[in-house]
Amino acid sequence: MKELNDKDEMELIGLIGNLKTHEIEKVAREEMAPQKKKIIAFKSTPAISDDEEEEDDEELSLLVRNVIRAYNKKKHNHRRR
């Protein structure tokens, strides 16, 4: 490349060079930056209605009571032997 003797053109060439350098650095920074992950949220609806949930709670409490009774019976029968 020939050296330019015109001061105005030299400043313009320097400005263009600086802009190109800036653009190259900007692209390099964007490539180096971690990619943002897309986050997806789903709207949910309750699968169990309140009535069914109450029934499940009642069934669970009955089951727990029966297990406790069986445990206590076995515990008391073991002592008698």
A tleap script that builds the chain and sets N, CA, C and O, in Angstrom:
source leaprc.protein.ff14SB
mol = sequence {
  NMET LYS GLU LEU ASN ASP LYS ASP GLU MET
  GLU LEU ILE GLY LEU ILE GLY ASN LEU LYS
  THR HIE GLU ILE GLU LYS VAL ALA ARG GLU
  GLU MET ALA PRO GLN LYS LYS LYS ILE ILE
  ALA PHE LYS SER THR PRO ALA ILE SER ASP
  ASP GLU GLU GLU GLU ASP ASP GLU GLU LEU
  SER LEU LEU VAL ARG ASN VAL ILE ARG ALA
  TYR ASN LYS LYS LYS HIE ASN HIE ARG ARG
  CARG
}
set mol.1.N position { 0.853 -1.173 0.000 }
set mol.1.CA position { 0.000 0.000 0.000 }
set mol.1.C position { 0.895 1.231 0.000 }
set mol.1.O position { 1.880 1.315 0.734 }
set mol.2.N position { 0.532 2.148 -0.818 }
set mol.2.CA position { 1.309 3.380 -0.897 }
set mol.2.C position { 1.004 4.249 0.299 }
set mol.2.O position { -0.117 4.278 0.809 }
set mol.3.N position { 2.016 4.948 0.728 }
set mol.3.CA position { 1.773 5.903 1.817 }
set mol.3.C position { 1.089 7.125 1.240 }
set mol.3.O position { 1.424 7.590 0.151 }
set mol.4.N position { 0.136 7.633 1.979 }
set mol.4.CA position { -0.590 8.799 1.536 }
set mol.4.C position { 0.081 10.049 2.090 }
set mol.4.O position { 0.458 10.108 3.260 }
set mol.5.N position { 0.218 11.020 1.242 }
set mol.5.CA position { 0.821 12.281 1.665 }
set mol.5.C position { -0.231 13.257 2.154 }
set mol.5.O position { 0.083 14.220 2.854 }
set mol.6.N position { -1.478 13.009 1.785 }
set mol.6.CA position { -2.544 13.920 2.159 }
set mol.6.C position { -2.977 13.628 3.600 }
set mol.6.O position { -3.383 12.511 3.923 }
set mol.7.N position { -2.882 14.647 4.457 }
set mol.7.CA position { -3.188 14.491 5.869 }
set mol.7.C position { -4.658 14.122 6.097 }
set mol.7.O position { -4.952 13.288 6.953 }
set mol.8.N position { -5.585 14.729 5.348 }
set mol.8.CA position { -7.014 14.444 5.513 }
set mol.8.C position { -7.328 12.988 5.168 }
set mol.8.O position { -8.096 12.325 5.864 }
set mol.9.N position { -6.720 12.502 4.082 }
set mol.9.CA position { -6.969 11.118 3.691 }
set mol.9.C position { -6.344 10.148 4.688 }
set mol.9.O position { -6.897 9.074 4.924 }
set mol.10.N position { -5.214 10.500 5.271 }
set mol.10.CA position { -4.573 9.641 6.268 }
set mol.10.C position { -5.470 9.514 7.505 }
set mol.10.O position { -5.602 8.433 8.080 }
set mol.11.N position { -6.080 10.630 7.903 }
set mol.11.CA position { -6.966 10.583 9.062 }
set mol.11.C position { -8.207 9.750 8.748 }
set mol.11.O position { -8.691 9.012 9.606 }
set mol.12.N position { -8.722 9.864 7.525 }
set mol.12.CA position { -9.884 9.087 7.124 }
set mol.12.C position { -9.545 7.598 7.089 }
set mol.12.O position { -10.332 6.768 7.546 }
set mol.13.N position { -8.380 7.264 6.548 }
set mol.13.CA position { -7.947 5.862 6.503 }
set mol.13.C position { -7.772 5.334 7.928 }
set mol.13.O position { -8.139 4.195 8.215 }
set mol.14.N position { -7.218 6.147 8.810 }
set mol.14.CA position { -7.051 5.740 10.212 }
set mol.14.C position { -8.397 5.508 10.882 }
set mol.14.O position { -8.570 4.549 11.634 }
set mol.15.N position { -9.356 6.401 10.600 }
set mol.15.CA position { -10.704 6.256 11.160 }
set mol.15.C position { -11.355 4.969 10.654 }
set mol.15.O position { -11.954 4.230 11.435 }
set mol.16.N position { -11.244 4.703 9.376 }
set mol.16.CA position { -11.811 3.482 8.803 }
set mol.16.C position { -11.148 2.248 9.434 }
set mol.16.O position { -11.821 1.267 9.754 }
set mol.17.N position { -9.849 2.309 9.604 }
set mol.17.CA position { -9.119 1.200 10.238 }
set mol.17.C position { -9.602 0.978 11.668 }
set mol.17.O position { -9.802 -0.155 12.108 }
set mol.18.N position { -9.785 2.096 12.385 }
set mol.18.CA position { -10.267 1.974 13.761 }
set mol.18.C position { -11.676 1.370 13.801 }
set mol.18.O position { -11.979 0.549 14.667 }
set mol.19.N position { -12.528 1.779 12.865 }
set mol.19.CA position { -13.888 1.228 12.812 }
set mol.19.C position { -13.868 -0.263 12.494 }
set mol.19.O position { -14.613 -1.034 13.100 }
set mol.20.N position { -13.021 -0.677 11.549 }
set mol.20.CA position { -12.918 -2.094 11.212 }
set mol.20.C position { -12.403 -2.898 12.403 }
set mol.20.O position { -12.895 -3.989 12.690 }
set mol.21.N position { -11.412 -2.344 13.086 }
set mol.21.CA position { -10.870 -3.012 14.269 }
set mol.21.C position { -11.951 -3.153 15.338 }
set mol.21.O position { -12.090 -4.199 15.971 }
set mol.22.N position { -12.711 -2.073 15.521 }
set mol.22.CA position { -13.790 -2.111 16.511 }
set mol.22.C position { -14.828 -3.169 16.153 }
set mol.22.O position { -15.287 -3.904 17.028 }
set mol.23.N position { -15.202 -3.255 14.885 }
set mol.23.CA position { -16.181 -4.245 14.454 }
set mol.23.C position { -15.664 -5.671 14.671 }
set mol.23.O position { -16.410 -6.544 15.113 }
set mol.24.N position { -14.402 -5.900 14.362 }
set mol.24.CA position { -13.809 -7.225 14.537 }
set mol.24.C position { -13.787 -7.593 16.020 }
set mol.24.O position { -14.106 -8.725 16.385 }
set mol.25.N position { -13.416 -6.646 16.866 }
set mol.25.CA position { -13.387 -6.910 18.307 }
set mol.25.C position { -14.794 -7.171 18.841 }
set mol.25.O position { -14.982 -8.023 19.709 }
set mol.26.N position { -15.779 -6.438 18.324 }
set mol.26.CA position { -17.160 -6.620 18.772 }
set mol.26.C position { -17.649 -8.023 18.425 }
set mol.26.O position { -18.281 -8.682 19.251 }
set mol.27.N position { -17.362 -8.479 17.211 }
set mol.27.CA position { -17.771 -9.817 16.787 }
set mol.27.C position { -17.069 -10.864 17.652 }
set mol.27.O position { -17.686 -11.852 18.051 }
set mol.28.N position { -15.802 -10.657 17.938 }
set mol.28.CA position { -15.061 -11.612 18.763 }
set mol.28.C position { -15.638 -11.669 20.182 }
set mol.28.O position { -15.746 -12.750 20.760 }
set mol.29.N position { -16.006 -10.520 20.743 }
set mol.29.CA position { -16.604 -10.501 22.091 }
set mol.29.C position { -17.943 -11.223 22.095 }
set mol.29.O position { -18.247 -11.953 23.038 }
set mol.30.N position { -18.749 -11.030 21.052 }
set mol.30.CA position { -20.048 -11.698 20.975 }
set mol.30.C position { -19.884 -13.210 20.869 }
set mol.30.O position { -20.671 -13.960 21.447 }
set mol.31.N position { -18.867 -13.663 20.135 }
set mol.31.CA position { -18.627 -15.095 19.999 }
set mol.31.C position { -18.112 -15.690 21.299 }
set mol.31.O position { -18.408 -16.844 21.610 }
set mol.32.N position { -17.351 -14.927 22.056 }
set mol.32.CA position { -16.783 -15.415 23.313 }
set mol.32.C position { -17.810 -15.411 24.443 }
set mol.32.O position { -17.686 -16.191 25.388 }
set mol.33.N position { -18.817 -14.549 24.362 }
set mol.33.CA position { -19.815 -14.449 25.425 }
set mol.33.C position { -20.651 -15.723 25.447 }
set mol.33.O position { -20.978 -16.272 24.395 }
set mol.34.N position { -21.002 -16.200 26.657 }
set mol.34.CA position { -21.828 -17.412 26.724 }
set mol.34.C position { -23.216 -17.155 26.156 }
set mol.34.O position { -23.793 -16.080 26.318 }
set mol.35.N position { -23.727 -18.175 25.488 }
set mol.35.CA position { -25.052 -18.059 24.889 }
set mol.35.C position { -26.108 -18.108 25.982 }
set mol.35.O position { -25.997 -18.895 26.922 }
set mol.36.N position { -27.120 -17.279 25.863 }
set mol.36.CA position { -28.213 -17.285 26.829 }
set mol.36.C position { -29.088 -18.500 26.550 }
set mol.36.O position { -29.424 -18.796 25.404 }
set mol.37.N position { -29.450 -19.199 27.632 }
set mol.37.CA position { -30.315 -20.354 27.484 }
set mol.37.C position { -31.765 -19.897 27.477 }
set mol.37.O position { -32.159 -19.001 28.224 }
set mol.38.N position { -32.527 -20.519 26.636 }
set mol.38.CA position { -33.954 -20.211 26.591 }
set mol.38.C position { -34.640 -20.969 27.716 }
set mol.38.O position { -34.411 -22.163 27.908 }
set mol.39.N position { -35.468 -20.275 28.442 }
set mol.39.CA position { -36.196 -20.873 29.543 }
set mol.39.C position { -37.659 -20.962 29.152 }
set mol.39.O position { -38.270 -19.986 28.714 }
set mol.40.N position { -38.199 -22.144 29.319 }
set mol.40.CA position { -39.599 -22.371 28.968 }
set mol.40.C position { -40.353 -22.703 30.242 }
set mol.40.O position { -39.924 -23.545 31.031 }
set mol.41.N position { -41.455 -22.046 30.430 }
set mol.41.CA position { -42.304 -22.317 31.595 }
set mol.41.C position { -43.649 -22.815 31.104 }
set mol.41.O position { -44.213 -22.292 30.142 }
set mol.42.N position { -44.145 -23.821 31.771 }
set mol.42.CA position { -45.437 -24.372 31.422 }
set mol.42.C position { -46.436 -24.035 32.511 }
set mol.42.O position { -46.106 -24.067 33.696 }
set mol.43.N position { -47.628 -23.720 32.118 }
set mol.43.CA position { -48.681 -23.447 33.084 }
set mol.43.C position { -49.323 -24.783 33.427 }
set mol.43.O position { -49.683 -25.562 32.545 }
set mol.44.N position { -49.458 -25.029 34.719 }
set mol.44.CA position { -50.028 -26.305 35.130 }
set mol.44.C position { -51.378 -26.105 35.799 }
set mol.44.O position { -51.682 -25.048 36.352 }
set mol.45.N position { -52.157 -27.144 35.727 }
set mol.45.CA position { -53.443 -27.135 36.412 }
set mol.45.C position { -53.448 -28.322 37.355 }
set mol.45.O position { -52.855 -29.356 37.048 }
set mol.46.N position { -54.095 -28.197 38.477 }
set mol.46.CA position { -54.104 -29.322 39.414 }
set mol.46.C position { -54.814 -30.526 38.809 }
set mol.46.O position { -55.896 -30.403 38.233 }
set mol.47.N position { -54.195 -31.680 38.947 }
set mol.47.CA position { -54.767 -32.897 38.378 }
set mol.47.C position { -55.827 -33.487 39.299 }
set mol.47.O position { -56.718 -34.208 38.850 }
set mol.48.N position { -55.726 -33.179 40.576 }
set mol.48.CA position { -56.666 -33.724 41.556 }
set mol.48.C position { -57.533 -32.584 42.066 }
set mol.48.O position { -57.032 -31.538 42.478 }
set mol.49.N position { -58.818 -32.799 42.032 }
set mol.49.CA position { -59.705 -31.773 42.560 }
set mol.49.C position { -59.675 -31.813 44.079 }
set mol.49.O position { -59.158 -32.765 44.663 }
set mol.50.N position { -60.214 -30.810 44.712 }
set mol.50.CA position { -60.214 -30.740 46.173 }
set mol.50.C position { -60.970 -31.907 46.791 }
set mol.50.O position { -60.564 -32.424 47.832 }
set mol.51.N position { -62.063 -32.330 46.166 }
set mol.51.CA position { -62.842 -33.454 46.691 }
set mol.51.C position { -62.021 -34.732 46.684 }
set mol.51.O position { -61.993 -35.474 47.666 }
set mol.52.N position { -61.358 -34.978 45.567 }
set mol.52.CA position { -60.535 -36.180 45.460 }
set mol.52.C position { -59.375 -36.122 46.445 }
set mol.52.O position { -58.985 -37.147 47.005 }
set mol.53.N position { -58.829 -34.949 46.657 }
set mol.53.CA position { -57.709 -34.797 47.583 }
set mol.53.C position { -58.152 -35.100 49.014 }
set mol.53.O position { -57.416 -35.729 49.774 }
set mol.54.N position { -59.355 -34.652 49.381 }
set mol.54.CA position { -59.876 -34.938 50.714 }
set mol.54.C position { -60.089 -36.433 50.896 }
set mol.54.O position { -59.798 -36.973 51.963 }
set mol.55.N position { -60.598 -37.115 49.859 }
set mol.55.CA position { -60.792 -38.550 49.928 }
set mol.55.C position { -59.451 -39.261 50.097 }
set mol.55.O position { -59.334 -40.202 50.882 }
set mol.56.N position { -58.448 -38.807 49.357 }
set mol.56.CA position { -57.121 -39.404 49.480 }
set mol.56.C position { -56.569 -39.211 50.886 }
set mol.56.O position { -55.950 -40.123 51.433 }
set mol.57.N position { -56.784 -38.033 51.483 }
set mol.57.CA position { -56.323 -37.775 52.840 }
set mol.57.C position { -57.007 -38.705 53.833 }
set mol.57.O position { -56.371 -39.225 54.750 }
set mol.58.N position { -58.303 -38.911 53.644 }
set mol.58.CA position { -59.051 -39.808 54.529 }
set mol.58.C position { -58.543 -41.238 54.398 }
set mol.58.O position { -58.354 -41.927 55.401 }
set mol.59.N position { -58.323 -41.683 53.165 }
set mol.59.CA position { -57.814 -43.036 52.938 }
set mol.59.C position { -56.435 -43.205 53.560 }
set mol.59.O position { -56.140 -44.243 54.152 }
set mol.60.N position { -55.606 -42.204 53.428 }
set mol.60.CA position { -54.267 -42.269 54.000 }
set mol.60.C position { -54.324 -42.333 55.520 }
set mol.60.O position { -53.588 -43.106 56.133 }
set mol.61.N position { -55.188 -41.531 56.134 }
set mol.61.CA position { -55.285 -41.546 57.592 }
set mol.61.C position { -55.821 -42.896 58.081 }
set mol.61.O position { -55.373 -43.400 59.111 }
set mol.62.N position { -56.776 -43.485 57.350 }
set mol.62.CA position { -57.264 -44.816 57.717 }
set mol.62.C position { -56.156 -45.859 57.600 }
set mol.62.O position { -56.024 -46.731 58.458 }
set mol.63.N position { -55.381 -45.768 56.558 }
set mol.63.CA position { -54.279 -46.709 56.367 }
set mol.63.C position { -53.273 -46.584 57.507 }
set mol.63.O position { -52.809 -47.593 58.038 }
set mol.64.N position { -52.935 -45.358 57.884 }
set mol.64.CA position { -51.984 -45.140 58.971 }
set mol.64.C position { -52.531 -45.707 60.274 }
set mol.64.O position { -51.801 -46.348 61.031 }
set mol.65.N position { -53.806 -45.473 60.535 }
set mol.65.CA position { -54.421 -46.012 61.758 }
set mol.65.C position { -54.362 -47.537 61.779 }
set mol.65.O position { -54.043 -48.135 62.807 }
set mol.66.N position { -54.670 -48.163 60.649 }
set mol.66.CA position { -54.637 -49.626 60.582 }
set mol.66.C position { -53.223 -50.160 60.779 }
set mol.66.O position { -53.040 -51.181 61.442 }
set mol.67.N position { -52.242 -49.503 60.226 }
set mol.67.CA position { -50.856 -49.942 60.394 }
set mol.67.C position { -50.451 -49.813 61.859 }
set mol.67.O position { -49.792 -50.702 62.397 }
set mol.68.N position { -50.835 -48.719 62.505 }
set mol.68.CA position { -50.505 -48.521 63.920 }
set mol.68.C position { -51.188 -49.593 64.767 }
set mol.68.O position { -50.565 -50.143 65.676 }
set mol.69.N position { -52.443 -49.898 64.490 }
set mol.69.CA position { -53.163 -50.931 65.235 }
set mol.69.C position { -52.481 -52.291 65.060 }
set mol.69.O position { -52.293 -53.025 66.030 }
set mol.70.N position { -52.120 -52.615 63.840 }
set mol.70.CA position { -51.466 -53.905 63.579 }
set mol.70.C position { -50.121 -53.964 64.297 }
set mol.70.O position { -49.768 -55.005 64.850 }
set mol.71.N position { -49.390 -52.901 64.299 }
set mol.71.CA position { -48.093 -52.856 64.985 }
set mol.71.C position { -48.286 -53.044 66.485 }
set mol.71.O position { -47.565 -53.811 67.123 }
set mol.72.N position { -49.269 -52.333 67.041 }
set mol.72.CA position { -49.519 -52.447 68.473 }
set mol.72.C position { -49.991 -53.854 68.843 }
set mol.72.O position { -49.593 -54.373 69.886 }
set mol.73.N position { -50.825 -54.478 68.018 }
set mol.73.CA position { -51.290 -55.841 68.281 }
set mol.73.C position { -50.116 -56.804 68.295 }
set mol.73.O position { -49.994 -57.649 69.182 }
set mol.74.N position { -49.249 -56.660 67.289 }
set mol.74.CA position { -48.095 -57.547 67.201 }
set mol.74.C position { -47.174 -57.318 68.390 }
set mol.74.O position { -46.608 -58.269 68.930 }
set mol.75.N position { -47.024 -56.092 68.790 }
set mol.75.CA position { -46.164 -55.750 69.926 }
set mol.75.C position { -46.722 -56.369 71.206 }
set mol.75.O position { -45.964 -56.930 71.998 }
set mol.76.N position { -48.031 -56.276 71.419 }
set mol.76.CA position { -48.654 -56.825 72.615 }
set mol.76.C position { -48.646 -58.358 72.592 }
set mol.76.O position { -48.446 -58.984 73.633 }
set mol.77.N position { -48.858 -58.963 71.431 }
set mol.77.CA position { -48.831 -60.429 71.337 }
set mol.77.C position { -47.426 -60.945 71.581 }
set mol.77.O position { -47.268 -62.033 72.134 }
set mol.78.N position { -46.436 -60.227 71.202 }
set mol.78.CA position { -45.052 -60.639 71.409 }
set mol.78.C position { -44.710 -60.654 72.888 }
set mol.78.O position { -43.946 -61.511 73.334 }
set mol.79.N position { -45.263 -59.718 73.663 }
set mol.79.CA position { -45.004 -59.649 75.095 }
set mol.79.C position { -45.642 -60.837 75.828 }
set mol.79.O position { -45.078 -61.324 76.807 }
set mol.80.N position { -46.787 -61.302 75.377 }
set mol.80.CA position { -47.515 -62.367 76.037 }
set mol.80.C position { -46.812 -63.707 75.871 }
set mol.80.O position { -46.966 -64.574 76.732 }
set mol.81.N position { -46.087 -63.906 74.856 }
set mol.81.CA position { -45.429 -65.197 74.602 }
set mol.81.C position { -44.280 -65.430 75.478 }
set mol.81.O position { -43.630 -66.471 75.380 }
savepdb mol mol.pdb
quit
